[in-house]
Amino acid sequence: MSSTVELTKENFDQTVTDNEFVLIDFWAEWCGPCRQFAPVYEKAAEANPDLVFGKVDTEAQPELAAAFGIQSIPTLMIVRDQVAVFAQPGALPEAALADVIGQARKLDMDEVRRTIAQQQGQAGQGESGQGESGQGA
């Protein structure tokens, strides 16, 4: 039995909303590196049963791939508390995937949300906005 979940446009939002930590592998059947990454991803899923490991077939779900701007596959994305905290194209080796998962587990999501809010606030100010701290020499 697979320890991964096939994500579709029908179940994607609910899966991400209902689970605190979701890994998403964007892949396609014809993609050699995707097929090489699949057993590494499955092994990580088995080693981390408390996390949701989803797979999006970009051929069957082009709307999801487009919504996330997926340009190359495989692409791994990690979503915590409905916030994408990691996205990287390329097949990760087993040790690198374990490291990324460990780093994502350690993230302080309150701090991540504060940083996002600050960045959105700065982007909203445009170039004429003034910073709060004078960071000179």
N, C-alpha and C positions, 0 to 999 in steps of 0.2 A: 504494500500500500504506500502511496506517495505521501510524503509529509508536507507537500506544497499544495497551494490552492490555485486553481486556474481563475484568474481575474478577468472579468468581462465588463462591458459598460453597464450591464445590469446589476452586478454585485460589487463593483469597485468602491463606490462611495460608502456603502454600508460597511464593507470590510474595513476601510480606513477609519470610519467614524466609530465603529464598535470595538476597535482594538487599539491599544496604546502604542504598539510598536509593530510596524509592518515593513518587511523587505519586499521589494518588487524587482523582479528580473524581467526586463523587456527583451524578448528573443524572437526568433523565427526558425522554423524547421530547416530551411535551406542554409542557415548560417553555421558554418563550421565551428568558429569560436564559441557560438552559443551552445552547440552540442558538447563541446569540450568542457564548458563551464557547468553544464547541467549536473553532473555527478558531484562536483564540488559544492554546488548550491544545495543539493539534496542532503549531502553529508552535514552541512552546516544546519540545515533545517532539523535533522535528527538530533544534532548536538544541542539545539536550542528550542526545546519543545514549548517553551513559554512564549515564543515569538511566532508571528504569522509570516510565513514565507509564501508570497504570491508570485505568479508567473503571468505575464501578459504576452500573448502571441500577437506580435505586431501586424502579422498578415490578417489574422482573424479580427483584430481589434484596432483598426487604423485610427479610429476616433480617439482612443486612449493614447496611442503613440503621439498623435498630433497635439493633443491637449497638453502633453508634457514636453513637447518640442524634441522628441527623440529623433536624433539625426543618424546615429549609428548604434548597432547592436553587437553584442549584448550591452545593455546599460543597466546598472544596478542603482536603485533608488531606495532610500530608507526614509520612512515617514514615522515620526513620533508625535503623538498628540495632534494629529492632522497637520503637522508641519514637516515639509521635506527638509531633512537635515543632512542628506548626502545624496549626491547623484554623480555617477561617473561611468563613462563608456569604457568598455574593455572587460575581458574575462580576468577576474582576480584569481591569483593562486590561493590555495586553501589557507595558508598562514595570513595572507593579507586580508582575506574576507573575515577571518576570525578577529583580526586586529580592528577592522572597521566596525564590526558588530560590538566589540568591547568598548571602543571609543563612543559609539552612539549610545550605548547603555549608560555611560558615565555623564552624558550631557545633562546639565541643569536646564530643564526646559523653561523655567521661569526666566532665566538669564537669556536663553535663546529668544523668547518672545519679546523681552525688553530690547534686545539688540535689533530685532526686526522692526519694532515700533519706532525706535530711534532712526533707523535707516529710512523708513517710510516717511517719518517726519521731516528729515533732511531733504529727501527727494521732493517732498511737497513744497519746501521753501524755495526751491530753485536756486540759481546761482546768486541771487541777491540776498539770500538769508544769511543771518549772522550766526556764527558758532557760539556756543556757550563758554568755551574756554579758549584763551589765547595761547595757542601752542607754538610759541616762537623759540628762538635759540636760547 
